[in-house]
Structures are given as structure tokens and as C-alpha cells.
């Protein structure tokens, strides 16, 4: 794991990592995600700069049955494909 800051207390860090491993092992990954979410929120509220490299799963809020029909323009789509092929050949 790459860290941008030196660890001033590696023993405490290891204790936190061991606790996380224990939660995952005994209570499951969902519980670990909940705890990490709560810790992140508390850190943010207390003014700690939280690294935003964590990602969340994408959820489409529009059900496929509710999406509007897009008929498309077959001539334009064919033209775009032709231009993409031409561009690839030129490169």
C-alpha cells in the first residue's frame, strides 16, 4: 500500500488494521463498509482531509423500462463509424 505520509505510530496503525480484519472476518464486509463510512463521515465533520480515492458502485437511477426511446439517425451513425475508421487508418 502506497502512503503519502510517513507513519508516526506504526503500532497504532497495525492495531487499526487488525481491528478491521477482525470485523471483516467475524461480521462481514458489509459491516466493515458501514464502519468505514461512519469513520469517514466523522473525519469530514471534524475537519480531517479525507482522501477521495474511495469509489462507490455506480447505480443507474433510471430503470431501463423508464428510459426514453432513442430512434437514432442511421445515416449519421454510419458516417461517424466511417470517420472513426478513417481516423484510425490515418494514425
MARZA-609527 format. One record per atom (N, C-alpha, C): x, y, z. Coordinates in pm, 1 decimal. Layout:
REM residues N
SITE      east     north        up
SITE         X         Y         Z
...
END
This chain:
REM residues 91
SITE      east     north        up
SITE      85.2    -118.0       0.0
SITE       0.0       0.0       0.0
SITE      88.8     123.0       0.0
SITE      62.7     213.1     -92.5
SITE     139.7     335.3    -105.7
SITE      85.2     442.2     -12.5
SITE     172.8     502.1      68.4
SITE     129.8     606.7     159.2
SITE     204.0     734.4     126.9
SITE     133.4     847.4     135.1
SITE     196.5     974.7     104.6
SITE     260.4    1037.0     228.3
SITE     225.8     988.0     346.8
SITE     281.6    1041.4     470.5
SITE     350.8     928.6     545.5
SITE     456.9     963.3     620.4
SITE     522.6     860.4     699.5
SITE     435.1     827.3     819.6
SITE     438.4     703.8     862.4
SITE     356.3     656.3     973.2
SITE     427.2     689.6    1104.1
SITE     370.7     783.6    1180.5
SITE     435.6     825.0    1305.7
SITE     408.2     727.1    1419.3
SITE     310.3     636.5    1401.6
SITE     279.5     537.2    1504.2
SITE     238.1     406.2    1437.7
SITE     337.3     329.4    1388.3
SITE     304.8     206.4    1316.5
SITE     232.1     102.9    1402.5
SITE     253.5     104.7    1532.7
SITE     184.6       9.2    1620.2
SITE      34.6      39.3    1622.9
SITE      -0.3     167.1    1638.1
SITE    -141.7     204.6    1637.0
SITE    -204.4     172.9    1501.4
SITE    -131.3     201.8    1394.1
SITE    -181.8     171.7    1260.5
SITE    -211.1      23.1    1247.0
SITE    -119.5     -59.8    1294.3
SITE    -139.6    -204.6    1285.9
SITE    -259.8    -248.6    1368.7
SITE    -280.4    -184.9    1483.8
SITE    -397.9    -217.2    1565.8
SITE    -527.2    -187.6    1489.1
SITE    -531.4     -73.4    1420.1
SITE    -649.4     -38.3    1340.2
SITE    -669.4    -140.0    1227.5
SITE    -560.9    -176.3    1159.7
SITE    -570.8    -273.5    1050.6
SITE    -615.7    -410.1    1101.3
SITE    -563.3    -450.8    1217.7
SITE    -604.9    -577.9    1277.5
SITE    -753.0    -574.6    1315.6
SITE    -797.6    -460.9    1370.1
SITE    -938.9    -447.3    1407.2
SITE   -1027.5    -457.6    1282.9
SITE    -986.2    -393.7    1174.7
SITE   -1062.9    -400.8    1050.1
SITE   -1068.8    -544.5     998.6
SITE    -955.8    -612.5    1000.8
SITE    -952.1    -752.1     956.2
SITE   -1044.6    -837.9    1042.2
SITE   -1048.1    -811.8    1171.3
SITE   -1135.1    -886.3    1262.2
SITE   -1282.7    -861.0    1231.4
SITE   -1317.9    -735.9    1204.6
SITE   -1457.3    -704.0    1170.2
SITE   -1496.8    -777.0    1042.1
SITE   -1411.1    -773.6     941.9
SITE   -1441.6    -840.9     815.3
SITE   -1458.1    -991.0     837.4
SITE   -1368.2   -1048.9     915.5
SITE   -1371.7   -1193.4     939.4
SITE   -1494.8   -1234.9    1019.4
SITE   -1527.5   -1159.8    1124.3
SITE   -1632.8   -1200.6    1217.0
SITE   -1771.3   -1145.0    1184.2
SITE   -1777.0   -1027.9    1121.0
SITE   -1907.0    -965.1    1097.5
SITE   -1937.0    -941.9     949.6
SITE   -1835.8    -959.1     865.5
SITE   -1857.9    -949.2     721.7
SITE   -1819.2    -815.0     662.1
SITE   -1803.4    -812.0     529.4
SITE   -1759.9    -690.3     461.0
SITE   -1861.8    -576.3     466.1
SITE   -1991.4    -609.7     473.0
SITE   -2091.4    -502.1     480.2
SITE   -2074.5    -420.8     607.9
SITE   -2051.2    -490.3     719.3
SITE   -2030.6    -421.0     846.8
SITE   -1903.8    -336.1     839.8
SITE   -1799.1    -389.3     779.2
SITE   -1674.5    -313.4     765.5
SITE   -1697.8    -187.7     682.3
SITE   -1772.7    -200.1     571.8
SITE   -1803.1     -82.9     489.3
SITE   -1881.6      21.2     568.6
SITE   -1977.2     -24.8     649.7
SITE   -2055.9      68.0     731.2
SITE   -1966.0     143.0     829.2
SITE   -1879.9      70.0     898.4
SITE   -1790.5     133.7     996.1
SITE   -1697.8     233.0     926.6
SITE   -1640.4     194.1     813.7
SITE   -1552.0     285.0     740.4
SITE   -1626.9     408.7     692.6
SITE   -1750.7     390.1     651.5
SITE   -1832.8     503.7     610.3
SITE   -1855.0     599.2     727.2
SITE   -1886.0     544.1     843.4
SITE   -1908.0     626.4     961.9
SITE   -1779.8     699.2    1002.8
SITE   -1667.2     629.7     996.9
SITE   -1538.7     693.0    1029.7
SITE   -1507.4     806.2     932.5
SITE   -1530.7     782.1     803.7
SITE   -1506.1     885.4     703.2
SITE   -1592.2    1007.9     726.1
SITE   -1719.0     985.7     760.5
SITE   -1809.8    1097.4     785.7
SITE   -1765.5    1176.3     908.8
SITE   -1726.7    1106.6    1014.5
SITE   -1679.8    1175.0    1135.1
SITE   -1551.8    1253.8    1106.7
SITE   -1462.1    1194.7    1029.2
SITE   -1338.0    1264.4     994.3
SITE   -1369.8    1392.7     917.9
SITE   -1462.6    1383.1     823.7
SITE   -1501.2    1501.0     745.7
SITE   -1563.7    1607.2     834.9
SITE   -1653.1    1565.7     924.7
SITE   -1719.4    1661.0    1014.3
SITE   -1621.5    1729.2    1109.4
SITE   -1516.4    1657.3    1147.5
SITE   -1417.5    1712.5    1240.6
SITE   -1307.1    1789.8    1169.0
SITE   -1317.6    1800.3    1036.4
SITE   -1222.8    1881.3     961.9
SITE   -1102.0    1807.8     908.4
SITE   -1100.4    1675.6     920.1
SITE    -987.6    1598.9     865.7
SITE   -1004.1    1587.0     714.7
SITE    -897.0    1608.1     642.1
SITE    -898.4    1594.8     496.4
SITE    -900.5    1446.0     464.3
SITE   -1008.0    1399.8     402.5
SITE   -1022.5    1258.6     370.2
SITE    -987.4    1237.7     224.2
SITE    -905.7    1135.8     197.7
SITE    -866.7    1102.1      61.3
SITE    -989.1    1050.6     -13.4
SITE   -1018.2    1106.6    -128.6
SITE   -1137.3    1069.6    -204.3
SITE   -1111.4     960.7    -307.2
SITE   -1012.0     877.0    -286.5
SITE    -985.8     769.3    -381.3
SITE   -1083.3     653.7    -364.3
SITE   -1162.3     656.0    -257.0
SITE   -1261.9     551.2    -239.7
SITE   -1369.4     568.5    -345.3
SITE   -1416.7     458.6    -398.8
SITE   -1519.6     465.7    -501.1
SITE   -1646.7     398.3    -451.7
SITE   -1755.4     436.9    -510.5
SITE   -1882.8     373.9    -479.2
SITE   -1935.1     308.4    -605.2
SITE   -2012.3     202.2    -590.6
SITE   -2066.8     138.3    -710.1
SITE   -2165.6     230.4    -780.0
SITE   -2158.5     230.2    -911.6
SITE   -2249.1     314.0    -990.9
SITE   -2389.0     254.1    -986.6
SITE   -2487.5     335.4    -962.6
SITE   -2626.5     291.4    -964.4
SITE   -2702.2     380.5   -1061.5
SITE   -2757.5     318.7   -1165.7
SITE   -2837.2     394.6   -1260.9
SITE   -2972.1     424.2   -1196.6
SITE   -3007.8     550.4   -1188.0
SITE   -3131.9     587.8   -1120.7
SITE   -3253.4     579.3   -1211.5
SITE   -3231.8     555.3   -1339.5
SITE   -3343.0     541.9   -1433.4
SITE   -3352.1     395.4   -1476.1
SITE   -3464.4     333.2   -1446.5
SITE   -3484.3     193.6   -1485.8
SITE   -3490.7     185.2   -1638.1
SITE   -3437.4      76.7   -1696.8
SITE   -3440.4      64.3   -1843.0
SITE   -3580.5      81.8   -1902.0
SITE   -3683.5      33.8   -1832.0
SITE   -3820.1      47.2   -1884.3
SITE   -3867.5     191.9   -1884.4
SITE   -3803.5     277.9   -1802.1
SITE   -3843.1     418.5   -1793.8
SITE   -3762.0     509.8   -1886.0
SITE   -3658.9     453.6   -1951.6
SITE   -3577.1     535.4   -2040.7
SITE   -3656.5     572.2   -2165.5
SITE   -3630.8     690.0   -2216.9
SITE   -3698.4     733.5   -2338.2
SITE   -3638.8     661.6   -2458.9
SITE   -3723.9     631.0   -2554.6
SITE   -3679.2     565.6   -2677.7
SITE   -3594.1     663.3   -2759.1
SITE   -3477.9     616.3   -2802.0
SITE   -3388.6     698.8   -2883.4
SITE   -3379.9     634.1   -3021.2
SITE   -3452.5     685.3   -3119.3
SITE   -3455.4     620.5   -3250.2
SITE   -3321.2     624.3   -3322.3
SITE   -3242.0     726.2   -3300.1
SITE   -3113.6     735.8   -3366.3
SITE   -3125.4     783.2   -3510.1
SITE   -3012.5     818.0   -3566.7
SITE   -3004.6     863.2   -3705.2
SITE   -2907.7     768.5   -3775.0
SITE   -2961.4     670.2   -3846.8
SITE   -2877.7     566.6   -3906.6
SITE   -2773.6     624.2   -4002.0
SITE   -2809.5     725.4   -4080.5
SITE   -2713.1     786.6   -4171.7
SITE   -2597.7     848.2   -4092.6
SITE   -2630.4     923.3   -3986.0
SITE   -2526.6     989.0   -3906.4
SITE   -2438.8     885.3   -3836.2
SITE   -2499.8     778.9   -3783.5
SITE   -2421.4     674.5   -3717.3
SITE   -2324.6     608.7   -3815.4
SITE   -2370.4     582.8   -3939.3
SITE   -2283.3     524.1   -4041.1
SITE   -2169.2     619.7   -4074.3
SITE   -2199.8     747.4   -4084.8
SITE   -2098.3     848.8   -4115.8
SITE   -1993.9     855.8   -4004.2
SITE   -2039.7     851.3   -3879.3
SITE   -1946.6     855.8   -3765.0
SITE   -1855.7     733.6   -3766.6
SITE   -1912.0     614.1   -3791.6
SITE   -1829.0     493.4   -3798.5
SITE   -1724.6     505.5   -3909.1
SITE   -1763.8     561.8   -4023.0
SITE   -1669.6     581.3   -4134.0
SITE   -1557.4     676.2   -4094.2
SITE   -1592.8     784.9   -4026.9
SITE   -1490.8     880.9   -3982.7
SITE   -1395.7     818.9   -3880.5
SITE   -1448.6     735.8   -3792.3
SITE   -1363.3     669.1   -3693.2
SITE   -1266.1     575.4   -3763.4
SITE   -1314.7     498.8   -3862.8
SITE   -1224.7     410.1   -3937.9
SITE   -1117.5     490.9   -4010.6
SITE   -1156.2     601.8   -4073.4
SITE   -1061.8     687.2   -4144.4
SITE    -956.7     741.4   -4047.5
SITE   -1001.8     786.2   -3931.9
SITE    -909.8     839.5   -3831.8
SITE    -811.5     731.7   -3786.3
SITE    -860.9     610.3   -3763.2
SITE    -773.7     501.1   -3719.7
SITE    -671.0     468.5   -3827.1
SITE    -711.9     470.3   -3953.9
SITE    -620.1     441.8   -4063.4
SITE    -513.1     551.1   -4074.1
SITE    -554.2     675.3   -4054.4
SITE    -460.6     787.0   -4066.7
SITE    -356.9     788.1   -3954.6
SITE    -392.3     732.7   -3842.2
SITE    -299.0     732.4   -3728.8
SITE    -191.2     630.8   -3754.7
END
